[in-house]
Amino acid sequence: MLILPGYMVNSESLVPFQCIAEAYAPHLEQLTRSLRYWAYQGDMSDRDFVGLMGPDVVFLTHPDETARIARDFIIYSRQKGVAVSQEDESLLLIACWIHDLGELIIDGDGVGDIRSHLKTKKNQEQEREIFIKVMEPIADGGAKQLVLRAYDEVVMGNNLRLGRMFSAIERSGYLETTMRAFLGVEGERIPDWLGLCGVTLSHHIKPWLEFAADYPYMEKVLQESRTGIGKMFKEVLKVEDVPLDNEGKPFYEKSQVEDARRLWVETIGKAA
């Protein structure tokens, strides 16, 4: 966790790493054993699931993956002449390392990890309550206020501009992880890879395309993933029976995938 970056953006020196590390410390065991994307794990062991899906599915290492994408987002934006102030950069990077702390379970309270398209406003409010609890023991008042500001402005989206940037960064991560599930490793895939691909295509194609219109980095990512996304659509749509989740409900509606594909082809063009 909080691996010191191999390369820095200018604002990274403003990130209060010590404060964030102190927030993590009491919860390391939970962060280490808690997995994201668990709804698609089936009966696969945690070890095998992480081996196939990579560090993004582990709560402890997911923030570093998000920060990696954020750095690329910031650097590429700068190269393309899109101004991101040093203050905004620092808030985005802080958000990378603290955005999921509200999903911790503390003294039996909390909502845990909920699939993004199922999350409600109430869930977000509950997550903020947990996040405040996580931050309570931090003694450094200045650093604490900066972290709280990043959570409210960026993660909660109270600053619409920064919240939108961060959403683009997060959704770029969804694309990476879903593509990894789709491609598999040495011919092996996670049990419910099809469910994950269907959910991602159903709920993220439209936002990806909207972000691509605003952010050069997202446009680049979609162009690089164009062939893979085309193949993913083909694989998902050729399956007659939509897979069921652990509650016996369909992971996605096939009609939503079909709608998403039409939008994709109209905007990006047929690929694969």
Summary of the structure (lengths in Angstrom):
residues: 272
radius of gyration: 18.6
end to end distance: 37.4
largest distance: 56.3
contacts: 843
relative contact order: 0.12
helix: 68%
strand: 3%
